[in-house]
Amino acid sequence: MSERVVTAAVIVIGDEVLSGRTKDVNINFLAKGLTEIGVRLREARVIPDDSATIQSVVDECRKRHDYVFTTGGIGPTHDDITAQAIADLFELPLVLDPEARRRLVDRYGEGHLNEARLKMAHVPQGATLIDNPVSAAPGFRVENVFVMAGVPMIVEAMFEGFKGELSGGDPVLSHTVSSFVMEGDLAAGLGSVQQRYPSLSFGSYPYYRGGKFGVSIVVRSTKQNELAEAVEAVRQLIRGLGGDPIDGERT
């Protein structure tokens, strides 16, 4: 049976991230969450609050991947232009969604639903709303593009709400083997192991702890048996170099 691969891209939208005023944590959260359900994050981009850029990047990614997730730019301020940009990309009118408006009324009250808050109830016509249990203002989905707010707490809540609807591929399994062996000494042998298991992914991550250099080797695969074989080969390689392999990260 052939391996089923489902891929995704995450697009972080916001001048505040590019300027350094805001530190992005959404990519890390989404990468972990997608991996857990068998969706492989292949791309992550950070782009400005510019309509043409948003449309170009989202269009490119949605054609290349099964899913695209955007964060940022659907708030109440003048520079929140993501909803309109996505509507323009799909050639859809941006409309006041009755259900989105109702959710905001329930949260803020009719008398406090000012123009700025009402902006957050506008979505591309026909879009599917994404629940926001934190602050009520919904995200939305058009085809394979999921549009979310930028606030990490809201991103997490939105993702947890719809991740069960995503169709993942074969989950990626991983195993880490660490040792106080120099990465350079391990390189040639590790290359040979990788040639024996060409469908697996091998990552080499050097570290310096307790006055000694070492390296953690992370092996990834969708097949448990093949993963186990490759991990044992890495252990044997380390022992052959006089090292003591330990499963997991060295502390």
N, C-alpha and C positions, 0 to 999 in steps of 0.2 A: 504494500500500500504506500503510495507516494505521500510525502510530507505536505501537510496543508499549512501554507504560510499566509497570514493576514497581517497587513502592514498599516501604519498610521503616521501622520505628521502632526506636530504640535506647533502652532504659530502664536507667539506672544506678541500682542499688539500694544504699543505704548511708548511715547517719547520719554516718559519718566523712567522706564527701564533702561533705555539706551543712554540716557544722561547719567545714570548711576544713582539717581535719587531714590529709586525703588529697586530692591533686590528681588529677583524672580526666584520663587520656590515651586512654581506650578509645574515646570518641566519635570523636575525630580519626582514630584507626587504622581503625575500622570504616567511617567515612564514605569514606575513601580506598579501602579494599578493596572496598566495595560498588559504588562508582562504576566501578571497573575492570572489573567483571563486568556492568555495565548495570543495577544496582539503585539506585534513587534514595532516599537517606535523606531522608524528609520530616519526621520528628520525632525529637527527642532530649530525654529528660526525666531529671531526677535526683530520686529519691523516697526517703523514709525506709524504715527496716526496720520496716515496719508491714504486717501481713498484709492488712488491708482495703484499704489504699492500693495495695499490689502487685496484688491481684486486680482492683481497679477499673481501674487504668491499663492493665494487660496486656490485660484483656478489651476495653477500648475500642480499644486499638491493634491487636489481632489481627483485629478486625472491619473496621478501616479500611485495613489494609495487607496486602500479600502475605506479609511476614515481620516478625517481632518478635524482637529480640535483647536479652536481659537480661544484665547483668553484676553480680556480687556476691551475697553472701548464701547461698552453698552450701558454706561451710566447716564446721569442726568445733565452733564455739563456740555459746553459747546464743542469740546474736542473729542467727545464720544461719538465717533462716526462709523463704527464698525457695522451697526445694523443697516444703515443706509448703503454702505459699500457692498455688503453681501446682497442686499436687495438689487442693487444695480448690476452686480455680477450675474445674477440669475434672471435679470430682466423682469423683476417682479416689483409691483408697487409696495412701498412701505406704508402699512396701514395700522390704524389703532385696533388692536385685537380686543374684542369684548371680554374674553376670559382673562387676559392679562390685566385689563383695566379693573375687573372685578377683584382680582387678587390684591391689587394695590389699594383699592377702596377698603377692603377688609383689613388691611394692615394699617393704613394711615387715616382712614375716614374720608368721606366725600369732601368735606370742607378743607382738608389738608392736601388734596390731590392737585397741586399746582402744576404749572406748565412743565417745569423741569421734571417732576416725578412722572407726569403723564408721558413724557418722552420715552420712558422705560417700558411703556406698554405698546410701543410701536414695533412691529416685526414684519418681515416680508410676507406678503399675502400667501396663505396656505401653509406657512411654516408650522412645525410641531413645537409646542412650548416645552421648555425644560424647566422642571420644578426648581424653585429656590426657597427652601425652608428657612433660610437664614434671614433674608430681608424681603422676600415675596417677589421682587422684580424678576421675571423669568428670563432665562436664556431661550434659545430656539435652535431648531434643526431644519436645514434644507438639504434634502438628498443625503449625501454622506458627510456633510459639514455640520459640526456641532459648535455653536457659538455661546461662549460662557463669559461671565464677568471676570474681572482680573483679581479680585480680592481672594486670597488663598482659601479662607474659610468657606467662601461661597463656591469656589471651584470644587473643593472637596465634597461639599454637600450635593452639588449638581451631578458630579461624576458618580457618586455612590448611588444616586437615584436612577441613573439610566444605564449603568454599566452592565446590568443584567440583560439588557436588550442587545448588547453587542455580540456579534458572532465571532468568536475567536478561533484561531487555528490550534495546532498542537502546542501545548504549553512548553516553554523552554525551561529545562532543568539545568541547574548549575552546581558545581562543587569546587571548593577552594582548598588547595594544598599549599602550605607555607613552609619555609625553611630558611635558616641562616646560611644560604648559599648565594654567591654573587650571581647576579643576573647574567653577566657576560659569560660565566663558566657554564651556565645552564642553556645558553642560547642555541648552540649547535644541536645538542641532543633534543631540545624541545622542538626544534624545526623538524627533526626526523620523526618525532612522535606525531606532529601535526600532519606530516605527509602520510602517515599510516591511517589517520582518521580525518580525511579531507572535508567531511561534512560537518565536523565539529568546530567550535570556536574556542580559541585559546587566548587568554589575556595574561600578560606578564606585568606585575606591579611591584617594583622595588620599594624597599623601605629601609629606614635606619633606626634601630631601637637598641637601647642598652649598650650603646657603643659598638654595635655590630650591624653590618649590612645584611639584608636578606631579601627575599622575593616571595610574593604570593602568586600562584598560578591559578587562574580561574578557568575552568573548563565548562562549556555550555553545549547542550544537545537536547533534542526532543526525544531521544531514545535512551531509556534508562540503562539497558545492558551495555550499549556502546559507550555511554558516559562512564560507567563503572570500569570498563576495560581501559579507557584512556586515562582515567584518574590513577589506576594502578600502575600504568606505564610511567606516569609522571613521578609517582612515589619511587619506583625502581630507579629512575634516572637520578633522582636526588640522592638516594642511598649510594648509587655508584660513584657519586662525587664526594662521598663522605659526609653527607648531610643527614639530618634527622627530620623526615617529613611529618607534618602535623596537619590534621584536617582543620580547616578554618583559618581565620586570621591570627597571626602571631600577636600576642599582647605583651 
